[in-house]
Amino acid sequence: MGRIFETRKHVMFARWDRMAKVFTRIGKDISIAVKSGGGDPNSNPALRRVIQNARAANMPKDKVESAIKRAVGGDVSDYTETLFEGYGPHGVAVLVETATDNNTRTVANVRMRFNKGGGQMGMANSVAFQFKRMGVFRLHPEGIDQESLELDLIDFGLEEMGESTGEKGEPQIVIRCAFNDFGTMQKALEDRKITPISAESEYICLNPTELPDDKAAEVMKLVDLLEQDDDVQRVFHTLA
């Protein structure tokens, strides 16, 4: 019984850690969005997007509002978005998206984690060519005629549309467009009264790397090490 309790406690703490990390990332996204476009989501599409993502992550409304107020008042760090590149074990390409107020610290930490995880940090553009930056929108399928919507959104930059499942196994519609069409696609969905579950820019790998389970686990160990860093927002890789 004690072992079961310890296991449940470990799972609970891991879930809390993941949630805290997500909330921290969203808080930085809010700060960056407010700095670039102001604190009114009605006139700031980037802030509207972040608020949608906060809802999808179950971030409490008061925490979102508090983060916006702090950003408007200048009571937050001045974050800079930086992309780091490198290789993981077995030649898997890795991109590390960061938001930092101290680039020197972040460079050192990311390099240390690459080395500790059996990888190597590379120079700019050393692996970025293996990815395509895209706008990715996830939608609730209820009430949506997918065929009609797909035809409708082609004029607004739609490149891919398909079905997927969320973290809890719920069905989702996934829409992808070129990153340059992100704003156009966001407005097209808003005009059709469609509120995405989430809307993000993501780096999609062009040629996934197939590895056996034991070698794939080595790559994911590096990804986990990188994601643990407070300055790291998201990690993308070419592992299938």
C-alpha positions as CSV (number, residue, x, y, z in Angstrom):
1,M,0.0,0.0,0.0
2,G,2.9,2.3,0.9
3,R,4.5,1.7,-2.5
4,I,1.3,2.5,-4.3
5,F,1.0,5.8,-2.3
6,E,4.6,6.7,-3.2
7,T,3.9,6.0,-6.9
8,R,0.8,8.2,-6.9
9,K,2.6,10.9,-5.0
10,H,5.4,10.8,-7.6
11,V,2.9,11.1,-10.5
12,M,1.1,14.0,-8.8
13,F,4.4,15.9,-8.3
14,A,5.4,15.3,-11.9
15,R,2.0,16.6,-13.1
16,W,2.4,19.7,-10.9
17,D,5.9,20.3,-12.3
18,R,4.7,20.0,-15.8
19,M,1.8,22.4,-15.1
20,A,4.1,24.9,-13.4
21,K,6.4,24.8,-16.4
22,V,3.5,25.4,-18.8
23,F,2.2,28.3,-16.7
24,T,5.7,29.8,-16.7
25,R,6.0,29.5,-20.4
26,I,2.6,31.1,-21.0
27,G,3.6,33.9,-18.6
28,K,6.6,34.7,-20.7
29,D,4.5,34.5,-23.9
30,I,2.1,37.1,-22.3
31,S,5.0,39.4,-21.5
32,I,6.4,39.2,-25.0
33,A,2.9,39.7,-26.6
34,V,2.1,42.7,-24.4
35,K,5.5,44.3,-25.1
36,S,4.9,44.0,-28.9
37,G,1.2,44.8,-29.1
38,G,-0.2,46.2,-25.8
39,G,-2.4,44.7,-23.1
40,D,-5.7,44.8,-24.9
41,P,-6.5,41.4,-26.5
42,N,-9.1,43.0,-28.7
43,S,-6.4,44.9,-30.6
44,N,-3.5,42.4,-30.0
45,P,-3.9,39.1,-31.9
46,A,-0.8,37.7,-30.4
47,L,-2.2,38.3,-26.9
48,R,-5.5,36.7,-27.9
49,R,-3.6,33.7,-29.1
50,V,-1.7,33.3,-25.8
51,I,-4.9,33.7,-23.8
52,Q,-6.5,30.9,-25.8
53,N,-3.5,28.7,-25.1
54,A,-3.7,29.6,-21.4
55,R,-7.3,28.4,-21.3
56,A,-6.3,25.2,-23.1
57,A,-3.7,24.6,-20.4
58,N,-6.3,25.3,-17.6
59,M,-4.3,28.3,-16.4
60,P,-6.6,30.1,-13.9
61,K,-8.1,33.3,-15.2
62,D,-6.8,35.4,-12.3
63,K,-3.2,34.3,-13.1
64,V,-3.7,35.3,-16.7
65,E,-5.1,38.6,-15.8
66,S,-2.3,39.2,-13.3
67,A,0.3,38.3,-15.8
68,I,-1.1,40.8,-18.3
69,K,-1.3,43.6,-15.6
70,R,2.3,43.0,-14.6
71,A,3.4,43.1,-18.3
72,V,1.5,46.3,-18.9
73,G,3.0,47.9,-15.8
74,G,6.5,46.9,-16.9
75,D,6.9,44.8,-13.7
76,V,8.4,41.8,-15.6
77,S,11.7,40.9,-17.1
78,D,12.5,41.9,-20.7
79,Y,12.5,38.6,-22.5
80,T,14.3,37.9,-25.7
81,E,13.3,34.9,-27.9
82,T,16.3,32.9,-29.0
83,L,16.5,29.6,-31.0
84,F,19.4,27.2,-30.4
85,E,20.3,24.3,-32.6
86,G,22.1,21.1,-32.1
87,Y,22.3,17.3,-32.4
88,G,21.1,14.7,-30.0
89,P,22.2,11.1,-29.7
90,H,22.3,9.1,-32.9
91,G,22.3,12.3,-35.1
92,V,18.8,13.5,-34.3
93,A,18.4,17.2,-35.0
94,V,17.1,19.4,-32.1
95,L,15.8,22.9,-32.0
96,V,15.5,24.7,-28.6
97,E,13.2,27.7,-28.3
98,T,14.0,29.9,-25.4
99,A,12.7,33.2,-23.8
100,T,15.4,34.7,-21.7
101,D,16.4,37.9,-19.8
102,N,20.1,36.7,-19.7
103,N,21.3,35.2,-23.0
104,T,24.8,34.4,-21.6
105,R,23.2,32.3,-18.8
106,T,20.9,30.6,-21.3
107,V,23.7,29.7,-23.8
108,A,25.8,28.1,-21.0
109,N,22.8,26.2,-19.6
110,V,21.6,24.9,-23.0
111,R,25.2,23.8,-24.0
112,M,25.6,22.1,-20.6
113,R,22.4,20.2,-21.1
114,F,23.2,19.1,-24.6
115,N,26.6,17.7,-23.4
116,K,25.0,16.0,-20.4
117,G,22.4,14.4,-22.6
118,G,24.9,13.0,-25.1
119,G,24.3,15.6,-27.7
120,Q,26.2,18.7,-29.0
121,M,25.0,22.2,-29.5
122,G,25.6,23.5,-33.0
123,M,26.0,26.8,-34.8
124,A,23.1,28.8,-36.2
125,N,21.5,27.2,-39.3
126,S,23.3,23.9,-38.6
127,V,20.0,21.9,-38.3
128,A,17.2,24.5,-38.9
129,F,17.0,23.5,-42.6
130,Q,15.6,20.2,-41.4
131,F,12.5,21.9,-40.1
132,K,9.7,24.1,-41.4
133,R,8.2,26.7,-39.2
134,M,4.4,26.6,-39.4
135,G,1.3,27.9,-37.7
136,V,-0.5,25.1,-36.0
137,F,-4.2,25.5,-34.8
138,R,-6.0,22.8,-32.9
139,L,-9.8,22.9,-33.0
140,H,-12.7,21.2,-31.3
141,P,-14.4,19.1,-34.1
142,E,-18.0,19.6,-32.7
143,G,-20.2,21.5,-35.1
144,I,-17.5,21.8,-37.8
145,D,-18.0,20.5,-41.4
146,Q,-14.3,19.6,-42.0
147,E,-14.6,19.2,-45.8
148,S,-16.3,22.6,-46.1
149,L,-13.9,24.3,-43.7
150,E,-10.8,22.9,-45.5
151,L,-12.0,24.2,-48.9
152,D,-12.8,27.6,-47.2
153,L,-9.4,28.0,-45.6
154,I,-7.3,27.2,-48.6
155,D,-7.6,30.9,-49.7
156,F,-6.1,31.9,-46.3
157,G,-2.9,29.8,-46.4
158,L,-4.1,26.3,-45.4
159,E,-1.4,23.7,-46.2
160,E,-2.5,20.7,-44.1
161,M,-5.6,19.7,-42.2
162,G,-6.2,16.4,-40.4
163,E,-7.4,14.7,-37.2
164,S,-5.5,14.1,-34.0
165,T,-6.0,13.4,-30.3
166,G,-5.2,15.7,-27.4
167,E,-3.3,14.8,-24.2
168,K,-6.5,13.4,-22.7
169,G,-7.4,11.4,-25.8
170,E,-10.1,13.9,-27.0
171,P,-10.5,14.3,-30.8
172,Q,-9.1,17.4,-32.4
173,I,-8.8,19.0,-35.8
174,V,-5.3,20.1,-36.6
175,I,-4.7,22.9,-39.1
176,R,-1.3,23.9,-40.4
177,C,-0.2,26.9,-42.5
178,A,3.1,28.6,-43.3
179,F,4.3,30.7,-40.4
180,N,3.9,33.9,-42.6
181,D,0.2,33.1,-42.9
182,F,-0.3,32.7,-39.2
183,G,-2.1,36.0,-38.7
184,T,-4.2,35.6,-41.8
185,M,-5.3,32.1,-40.6
186,Q,-6.0,33.3,-37.1
187,K,-8.3,36.1,-38.4
188,A,-10.0,33.7,-40.8
189,L,-10.9,31.4,-37.9
190,E,-12.1,34.3,-35.8
191,D,-14.3,35.6,-38.6
192,R,-15.9,32.2,-38.7
193,K,-16.5,32.3,-34.9
194,I,-14.1,29.4,-34.4
195,T,-12.1,29.6,-31.2
196,P,-9.1,27.2,-31.4
197,I,-8.1,25.0,-28.5
198,S,-4.6,26.3,-29.0
199,A,-2.7,28.3,-31.7
200,E,1.1,28.0,-31.8
201,S,4.1,28.4,-34.1
202,E,5.9,25.0,-34.3
203,Y,8.9,23.7,-36.1
204,I,7.8,20.7,-38.1
205,C,10.6,18.2,-39.1
206,L,10.7,17.4,-42.8
207,N,12.3,14.0,-42.6
208,P,11.7,12.1,-39.3
209,T,14.4,9.8,-38.0
210,E,13.3,6.3,-37.1
211,L,15.1,4.7,-34.2
212,P,14.6,1.5,-32.1
213,D,13.1,2.1,-28.7
214,D,16.3,2.0,-26.7
215,K,18.0,4.6,-28.8
216,A,14.9,6.7,-29.0
217,A,14.8,6.8,-25.2
218,E,18.3,8.3,-25.2
219,V,17.1,11.1,-27.4
220,M,14.1,11.7,-25.2
221,K,16.3,11.9,-22.2
222,L,18.1,14.8,-23.8
223,V,14.8,16.5,-24.7
224,D,13.6,16.1,-21.1
225,L,16.9,17.6,-19.8
226,L,16.5,20.6,-22.1
227,E,12.8,21.1,-21.2
228,Q,13.7,21.3,-17.5
229,D,15.6,24.5,-18.0
230,D,13.6,27.5,-16.9
231,D,14.6,29.5,-20.0
232,V,13.5,26.9,-22.4
233,Q,10.0,27.3,-23.9
234,R,9.8,24.3,-26.2
235,V,12.0,21.7,-27.8
236,F,11.5,20.3,-31.3
237,H,13.3,17.3,-32.8
238,T,13.4,15.0,-35.8
239,L,12.8,11.8,-33.9
240,A,9.8,10.0,-35.5
